[in-house]
Amino acid sequence: MTGRVVYGGKNVYGARLGILMLDVRTPRMPGDVGNARTWPFPVLYGVVPGATPNRVIEERGVDVLDAFLDTAARLVSEGADGIATTGGYLSIFQAKLAAHCKVPVAASSLMQIPLVEKLLPPGKRVGVITSNSDALDADHLIAAGAAPNTPVAGLQNGREFYRKFHFGKTELDAGLAEQDMLDAGQDLMSRHPEVGAVVYECHNFAPFAKALRDSIGVPVFSVYSFFTWFHAGLEPRDFGHPGSAPRDYRER
């Protein structure tokens, strides 16, 4: 039999997307980027040594860029055809990661902002909910292709989510964390009634997207929407190779 030759060159096959993990042991519910059950496809994970939330957010990734680059390169060598991260603030590393890895990179959920904004009616714009609005600045937004004056609301003054995830606690009251999201959403909409859609900065927020959508009544885009779209390009769905189908079934 001919035409059945297969080729190697990777350590792992069938997992197109490699995800760079922050160095933290907080709970990761289904929906969180760091829970493998979130994804309808297999992924490769790589923990970036020393990349704590504080160093990535408040310290803007100081002294950990090389660790991100090394871990990303390792995932590519192991088999990843695209690289993503677990932190929306990493938009400022997008260009350096893409140049270093030589594969497509989706560093931050914030990269959805320009596309989502184009979907909205005139006079409407995207708002962002982030873990710490004091730390999310114009550099992060501009690196993601967004306007520096994009409306933002943060959870840093909330009752649960920020103080648990940011400081690496190993337990979380999901009900209180959800209420933090709803409070931030209501705050954002009250201050910026022109917001017609929300993009979550934080890659841990996706489990709460449905509740927020129901609360504020506008679309909510998260890391889940972004990375599933990204993966659809890395591994397009197979619709049966219509070019080789019997003539009666070919599109006309």
NORMO-V623773 format. One record per backbone hydrogen bond with DSSP energy under -0.5 kcal/mol. NH is the residue of the N-H (numbers start at 1). CO is the residue of the C=O. E is the energy in kcal/mol with one decimal. If there is no record, write none. Layout:
BEGIN
NH/CO/E
NH/CO/E
END
This chain:
BEGIN
9/10/-0.5
11/78/-0.5
12/78/-2.8
16/14/-0.6
17/42/-0.6
18/16/-0.5
18/82/-2.9
19/44/-3.4
20/84/-2.8
21/19/-0.6
21/46/-2.9
23/51/-2.1
24/22/-1.6
31/32/-0.5
32/29/-2.5
33/203/-1.8
35/32/-1.8
36/34/-0.6
38/35/-2.2
39/36/-0.9
44/17/-2.6
46/19/-2.1
48/21/-2.9
49/47/-0.7
51/48/-2.0
52/50/-1.9
56/52/-2.1
57/53/-3.0
59/54/-2.1
60/57/-0.7
61/55/-3.1
62/55/-0.6
62/59/-1.4
64/61/-1.9
65/61/-0.7
68/64/-2.0
69/65/-2.6
70/66/-2.7
71/67/-2.3
72/68/-2.5
73/69/-2.4
74/70/-2.0
75/71/-2.1
76/72/-2.1
77/73/-2.4
78/74/-1.8
79/75/-1.0
79/76/-0.7
80/75/-2.6
81/16/-2.8
82/16/-1.4
83/104/-2.3
84/18/-2.8
85/106/-0.9
86/20/-1.1
90/87/-1.6
91/88/-1.1
92/89/-1.1
93/90/-1.9
94/91/-1.4
97/93/-2.7
98/94/-2.5
99/95/-2.2
100/96/-2.0
101/97/-2.8
102/98/-1.6
104/81/-0.6
106/83/-3.0
109/201/-0.5
111/108/-1.9
112/109/-2.0
113/110/-2.0
116/112/-2.8
117/113/-2.6
118/114/-1.3
119/115/-0.8
119/116/-1.1
120/116/-0.6
120/117/-1.0
124/121/-2.0
125/194/-1.9
127/197/-2.5
128/151/-2.6
129/199/-1.4
130/153/-2.6
135/132/-1.1
136/132/-1.1
137/135/-0.8
140/137/-0.6
141/137/-1.7
142/138/-3.1
143/139/-2.2
144/140/-1.0
145/142/-1.6
146/141/-2.9
150/147/-1.6
151/126/-0.6
153/128/-2.3
155/130/-1.0
158/155/-2.3
164/160/-1.4
164/161/-0.6
165/161/-2.8
166/162/-2.0
168/165/-1.3
169/164/-2.6
174/172/-1.0
177/173/-2.4
178/174/-2.3
179/175/-1.8
180/176/-1.8
181/177/-1.7
182/178/-2.3
183/179/-2.6
184/180/-2.3
185/181/-2.5
186/182/-2.5
187/183/-2.3
188/184/-2.6
189/185/-2.4
190/186/-2.1
191/187/-2.0
192/188/-2.0
195/192/-2.2
196/125/-2.9
197/125/-0.9
198/219/-2.8
199/127/-2.5
200/221/-3.0
201/129/-2.8
202/129/-0.7
205/202/-1.3
208/205/-2.6
209/206/-1.9
212/208/-1.9
213/209/-2.6
214/210/-2.3
215/211/-1.5
216/212/-2.8
217/213/-1.9
219/196/-0.6
221/198/-3.1
226/222/-1.9
227/223/-2.9
228/224/-1.9
229/225/-1.4
230/226/-2.5
231/227/-2.7
232/228/-1.5
233/229/-0.8
233/230/-1.1
234/230/-1.4
235/231/-2.8
236/233/-0.5
239/237/-0.7
244/241/-2.0
245/242/-1.2
249/246/-2.3
250/246/-0.5
250/247/-1.3
END
